[in-house]
Amino acid sequence: MKQNSRPRTTAMRLLFRYILYGIVFAAPGILLGLHVMEETGYGYRAILFSGILLEVFVFTAYLLFGYRNIYKMHCQINAALRKVSEVSEGIEGESDVDRICRTVVRLNGYTNKKNTQKMLVKQAELNALQNQINPHFLYNTLECIRGKAMVQGVEQIANMTEALSAFFRYSISIQENLVTLEQELQNTKNYFLIQEYRFGNRFRLQIFWEEESEGGEYLMPKMTLQPIVENAIFHGLEKSVSEGAVTIRVTATEKRLILAVQDNGVGIPGPALKEIRESLNGLKKDRGEEGMHSGIALSNINERIHLHFGFRYGISINSEEGLGTEITITLPAVKKTAGSAGDRRQREETLGRDGYEAGAFADGAYHENAI
C-alpha cells in the first residue's frame, strides 16, 4: 500500500488471485472509481472485464426473472380485483393503486358489516331468550295482582291489570305480522281503558261501523291502530282543556277497508303537519321536534302497510290547529277465513286487479312472500 501525493486521495493496490486492480478513494469511505492498473497484463484485464460482463448478465437475468414474477403477481391481483369488483362498476381511468385501495375499503366495510350482523344475531338470540322468560313472569305477576284485587273487591284495579295483561300478551306474545281488525280493535280498547284510569276518565273512545261494514275478520298489520290512538291522546287530547274523544270509523267496500281515527284535540301546527306528510310520502327523513312526536309512529305504520300490501295503500293525515286531527288508513278488503271456493276465487281476482299476484291467499292462509 502506498499514499499518493494528492491530498484527500488514496490509492490501494490489491493482489487477489493473480488479478491486479486499483480502488481509488476521493475521501475516506467514499468510492470514486475502479480501474485496472497499467502494470497488469492484457490477459488479466480480459478476465476482469469478462467477470464484470458476467455479473451484468446475471444481474440482468435476475431483474428479468423478478419482473416476470412481479408481472405474474400483478396479473393475479388484477384478476382477483376484477372478480371482487364485478358487483360494482369501476371508475374510468382508475389506476391499479386506486382500485386496490377502493377494493380494500369495500372489503373492510364488508367485514365490518358481517361482524355487525353476527353481533346482531347474537343479540337477537339473547333477546329472544329474555322474551321467553320476561313475559311469563309479567303475566303471572299481573294475574296475581288481579286476583288479589278481586278478593279485596277492588274492581278498578282488577280491570286495569286485566287490560294491561291482555295488552302485553297481544304486543309481545302474538308473533303474526298480520292480525284481524277485531284483534286490533280489542287491543286498542285495552290500551284506552288503561289511559282512562290514568287520566281520570277525561277521555272516551267511540267505534262506529258504517252500514254493511261489520265483521272483524279483515286482515291488517299488527299494532296499526294503537300507536295512532296513543298519539291522539298524548299530542292532542292531553293538551286540550275540554273533554277529549277519539272516534274510530270503519268502512268496508268490496275492495277497500278504510279506518278513520279522529280526535278533537289541539291539532297539529302547519309546519309540523307538512313535515309529517313529507315523511309519509318518503320526501323527508329528518323531522322537527313537533313532527317527530307523531311522525315516527305514522311513518313506521305506513312503511309496514306498503311492505304487506303495496304503495297504493297507506296513511293520510288531515289536521286543523285548535280543532283536531284525522288519520285515514286505507287497506285492501282481505278477510282471514275463506268461504266457498267461488268466494275465494272472487277475492283472489279482486286482489289481482289491485296489483297482487292471484293465488297469494289460499285456504284462508296469508303468505307474506306472495305479496
URZI-V797096 format. One record per residue. RES is the residue in one small letter. SS is DSSP state (H for helix, E for strand, C for the rest). NEAR is the number of other C-alpha atoms within 8 Angstrom. Layout:
{{RES & SS & NEAR} {RES & SS & NEAR}}
This chain:
{{m & C & 5} {k & E & 5} {q & C & 6} {n & C & 8} {s & C & 4} {r & C & 5} {p & C & 5} {r & C & 7} {t & C & 10} {t & E & 10} {a & E & 12} {m & E & 9} {r & E & 9} {l & E & 7} {l & E & 8} {f & E & 6} {r & C & 4} {y & C & 6} {i & E & 10} {l & E & 12} {y & E & 12} {g & E & 12} {i & E & 12} {v & E & 12} {f & E & 13} {a & E & 10} {a & E & 9} {p & C & 6} {g & C & 5} {i & E & 7} {l & E & 9} {l & E & 8} {g & E & 7} {l & E & 8} {h & E & 7} {v & E & 9} {m & C & 8} {e & C & 5} {e & C & 4} {t & C & 11} {g & C & 7} {y & H & 6} {g & H & 6} {y & H & 11} {r & H & 11} {a & H & 8} {i & H & 8} {l & H & 9} {f & H & 8} {s & H & 8} {g & H & 8} {i & H & 8} {l & H & 8} {l & H & 8} {e & H & 8} {v & H & 8} {f & H & 8} {v & H & 8} {f & H & 8} {t & H & 8} {a & H & 8} {y & H & 8} {l & H & 8} {l & H & 8} {f & H & 8} {g & H & 8} {y & H & 8} {r & H & 8} {n & H & 8} {i & H & 8} {y & H & 8} {k & H & 8} {m & H & 8} {h & H & 8} {c & H & 8} {q & H & 8} {i & H & 8} {n & H & 9} {a & H & 8} {a & H & 8} {l & H & 11} {r & H & 8} {k & H & 7} {v & H & 8} {s & H & 10} {e & H & 7} {v & H & 5} {s & C & 5} {e & C & 6} {g & C & 7} {i & C & 5} {e & C & 4} {g & C & 4} {e & C & 8} {s & C & 6} {d & H & 7} {v & H & 6} {d & H & 8} {r & H & 11} {i & H & 9} {c & H & 8} {r & H & 8} {t & H & 11} {v & H & 8} {v & H & 8} {r & H & 8} {l & H & 8} {n & H & 8} {g & H & 8} {y & H & 8} {t & H & 8} {n & H & 8} {k & H & 8} {k & H & 8} {n & H & 8} {t & H & 8} {q & H & 8} {k & H & 8} {m & H & 8} {l & H & 8} {v & H & 8} {k & H & 8} {q & H & 8} {a & H & 8} {e & H & 8} {l & H & 8} {n & H & 8} {a & H & 8} {l & H & 8} {q & H & 8} {n & H & 9} {q & H & 8} {i & H & 8} {n & H & 8} {p & H & 12} {h & H & 8} {f & H & 8} {l & H & 9} {y & H & 10} {n & H & 8} {t & H & 8} {l & H & 12} {e & H & 11} {c & H & 8} {i & H & 10} {r & H & 13} {g & H & 9} {k & H & 8} {a & H & 12} {m & H & 10} {v & H & 7} {q & H & 6} {g & C & 6} {v & C & 9} {e & H & 8} {q & H & 6} {i & H & 9} {a & H & 13} {n & H & 9} {m & H & 11} {t & H & 12} {e & H & 11} {a & H & 12} {l & H & 12} {s & H & 12} {a & H & 10} {f & H & 11} {f & H & 10} {r & H & 11} {y & H & 9} {s & H & 8} {i & H & 9} {s & H & 8} {i & C & 7} {q & C & 5} {e & C & 6} {n & C & 6} {l & E & 8} {v & E & 11} {t & E & 13} {l & H & 11} {e & H & 10} {q & H & 9} {e & H & 14} {l & H & 9} {q & H & 8} {n & H & 12} {t & H & 11} {k & H & 9} {n & H & 12} {y & H & 12} {f & H & 9} {l & H & 10} {i & H & 11} {q & H & 8} {e & H & 12} {y & H & 9} {r & H & 7} {f & C & 8} {g & C & 6} {n & C & 8} {r & C & 8} {f & E & 11} {r & E & 9} {l & E & 10} {q & E & 8} {i & E & 8} {f & E & 8} {w & E & 9} {e & C & 10} {e & C & 6} {e & C & 5} {s & C & 10} {e & C & 7} {g & C & 6} {g & C & 8} {e & C & 10} {y & E & 13} {l & E & 12} {m & E & 10} {p & E & 11} {k & C & 9} {m & C & 8} {t & C & 10} {l & H & 9} {q & H & 11} {p & H & 10} {i & H & 12} {v & H & 11} {e & H & 8} {n & H & 11} {a & H & 13} {i & H & 9} {f & H & 9} {h & H & 12} {g & H & 16} {l & H & 16} {e & C & 10} {k & C & 9} {s & C & 10} {v & C & 5} {s & C & 4} {e & C & 8} {g & E & 13} {a & E & 12} {v & E & 14} {t & E & 12} {i & E & 12} {r & E & 11} {v & E & 13} {t & E & 11} {a & E & 12} {t & C & 8} {e & C & 5} {k & C & 10} {r & E & 10} {l & E & 13} {i & E & 11} {l & E & 11} {a & E & 12} {v & E & 13} {q & E & 11} {d & E & 14} {n & C & 13} {g & C & 17} {v & C & 13} {g & C & 13} {i & C & 11} {p & C & 8} {g & H & 7} {p & H & 6} {a & H & 11} {l & H & 11} {k & H & 8} {e & H & 13} {i & H & 12} {r & H & 10} {e & H & 10} {s & H & 13} {l & H & 13} {n & C & 7} {g & C & 7} {l & C & 7} {k & C & 9} {k & C & 6} {d & C & 4} {r & C & 12} {g & C & 8} {e & H & 6} {e & H & 8} {g & H & 12} {m & H & 9} {h & H & 10} {s & H & 11} {g & H & 13} {i & H & 8} {a & H & 10} {l & H & 12} {s & H & 10} {n & H & 8} {i & H & 10} {n & H & 11} {e & H & 9} {r & H & 9} {i & H & 14} {h & H & 12} {l & H & 7} {h & H & 9} {f & H & 11} {g & C & 9} {f & C & 7} {r & C & 6} {y & C & 12} {g & E & 12} {i & E & 12} {s & E & 9} {i & E & 9} {n & E & 7} {s & E & 11} {e & E & 10} {e & C & 10} {g & C & 7} {l & C & 10} {g & E & 15} {t & E & 16} {e & E & 11} {i & E & 12} {t & E & 11} {i & E & 11} {t & E & 11} {l & E & 12} {p & E & 10} {a & C & 12} {v & C & 8} {k & E & 10} {k & C & 11} {t & C & 8} {a & C & 11} {g & C & 7} {s & C & 6} {a & H & 7} {g & H & 7} {d & H & 9} {r & H & 12} {r & H & 8} {q & H & 8} {r & H & 9} {e & H & 12} {e & H & 9} {t & H & 9} {l & H & 13} {g & H & 10} {r & H & 7} {d & C & 6} {g & C & 6} {y & C & 9} {e & C & 9} {a & C & 9} {g & C & 6} {a & C & 11} {f & E & 10} {a & E & 9} {d & C & 7} {g & C & 9} {a & E & 8} {y & E & 8} {h & C & 8} {e & H & 6} {n & H & 4} {a & H & 6} {i & C & 10}}
